[in-house]
Amino acid sequence: MVEERLVKSRQRVADHGEVFTPRWLVDDMLDLVKGETERIDSRFLEPACGSGNFLVPILERKLAAVQARHGRSDFEKRHYALFALMCVYGIELLADNAAECRENLAGTFARYLKVDASSEWSRAAAAVLAANIVQGDALKMTDASGEPITFPEWGYLGRGKYQRRDFHYANLTQRASFQGTLFDAFEEHEVFTPVRTYPVMTVAELDRPLVEPVETARPLVEPVETEDAQ
Ligand SMILES: C[S@@+](CC[C@H](N)C(=O)[O-])C[C@H]1O[C@@H](n2cnc3c(N)ncnc32)[C@H](O)[C@@H]1O
């Protein structure tokens, strides 16, 4: 059995509290929210994600759900696998950990679809991960350049089409804390306005730079209901 490396150096433990979680503990913790981890479209954010010790098993569970529900159609399987990846988010302070996390998630995705790095699926996955796994400070809510962290909300519209709207992380956390409280009376748009809305994209378009002007606050086209959401 390969021994898990849970500490990179004493210095990093002292400086950043960097101790990785062993797989058995990750599995036990994920089992506490088993139903959510096995739902393709449930969104998970790990605000101190390291190299992905939680995010990789979450993706594996989602891909198992993709296989069970869409494994018979290559088209659906590939598109839902990418959608599963789109629902996994992370923030990590250290550049090397953030890069490893993206690599580990990309490898899990590519092995499942049996594609190599040059395929359009791997290129789309890399574009998704560049946006979803942010190198930054989760407490200050800023990225490595000191700018406010934004996250994309992806939607799968069916028939090979994806939608993306970007939100400030700070607004998303604010929204979560308002839910179920007296702040329910807040108008949704006051805390939940996208900073950017993208045109609908196919897999091949996901890694292309945006050329057309972006709109703000365009209403989201309703994504397809997945079996998971019911
Ligand atoms: C205890 S480790 C856990 C890593 C991973 N979640 C795991 O369980 O294996 C904490 C991680 O958080 C990162 N970190 C420390 N302070 C952070 C901050 N303010 N924002 C984002 N990440 C941070 C560290 O670099 C380290 O990778």
The ligand as an SDF file (V2000), in Angstrom:
LIG
                    3D

 27 29  0  0  0  0  0  0  0  0999 V2000
   -5.0660   21.6330    7.2170 C   0  0  0  0  0  0  0  0  0  0  0  0
   -4.6650   21.8740    5.4760 S   0  0  0  0  0  0  0  0  0  0  0  0
   -6.0400   20.9850    4.7750 C   0  0  0  0  0  0  0  0  0  0  0  0
   -5.9480   20.7340    3.2920 C   0  0  0  0  0  0  0  0  0  0  0  0
   -7.1080   19.9040    2.7260 C   0  0  0  0  0  0  0  0  0  0  0  0
   -8.3650   20.5210    3.0040 N   0  0  0  0  0  0  0  0  0  0  0  0
   -7.0820   18.5190    3.3060 C   0  0  0  0  0  0  0  0  0  0  0  0
   -7.9510   18.2280    4.1460 O   0  0  0  0  0  0  0  0  0  0  0  0
   -6.2150   17.7190    2.9550 O   0  0  0  0  0  0  0  0  0  0  0  0
   -5.0980   23.5680    5.2750 C   0  0  0  0  0  0  0  0  0  0  0  0
   -4.8650   24.1440    3.9010 C   0  0  0  0  0  0  0  0  0  0  0  0
   -5.3770   25.4700    3.8750 O   0  0  0  0  0  0  0  0  0  0  0  0
   -4.4710   26.3320    3.2340 C   0  0  0  0  0  0  0  0  0  0  0  0
   -4.7190   27.6820    3.8100 N   0  0  0  0  0  0  0  0  0  0  0  0
   -4.2210   28.2130    4.9460 C   0  0  0  0  0  0  0  0  0  0  0  0
   -4.7330   29.4360    5.1580 N   0  0  0  0  0  0  0  0  0  0  0  0
   -5.5860   29.6750    4.1170 C   0  0  0  0  0  0  0  0  0  0  0  0
   -6.4000   30.7840    3.7560 C   0  0  0  0  0  0  0  0  0  0  0  0
   -6.4720   31.8920    4.5060 N   0  0  0  0  0  0  0  0  0  0  0  0
   -7.1290   30.6960    2.6230 N   0  0  0  0  0  0  0  0  0  0  0  0
   -7.0750   29.5870    1.8460 C   0  0  0  0  0  0  0  0  0  0  0  0
   -6.3010   28.5090    2.1430 N   0  0  0  0  0  0  0  0  0  0  0  0
   -5.5740   28.5530    3.2640 C   0  0  0  0  0  0  0  0  0  0  0  0
   -3.1120   25.7520    3.5310 C   0  0  0  0  0  0  0  0  0  0  0  0
   -2.1600   26.1370    2.5660 O   0  0  0  0  0  0  0  0  0  0  0  0
   -3.4070   24.2500    3.4900 C   0  0  0  0  0  0  0  0  0  0  0  0
   -3.2360   23.7170    2.2100 O   0  0  0  0  0  0  0  0  0  0  0  0
  1  2  1  0
  2  3  1  0
  2 10  1  0
  3  4  1  0
  4  5  1  0
  5  6  1  0
  5  7  1  0
  7  8  2  0
  7  9  1  0
 10 11  1  0
 11 12  1  0
 11 26  1  0
 12 13  1  0
 13 14  1  0
 13 24  1  0
 14 15  1  0
 14 23  1  0
 15 16  2  0
 16 17  1  0
 17 18  1  0
 17 23  2  0
 18 19  1  0
 18 20  2  0
 20 21  1  0
 21 22  2  0
 22 23  1  0
 24 25  1  0
 24 26  1  0
 26 27  1  0
M  CHG  2   2   1   9  -1
M  END
$$$$
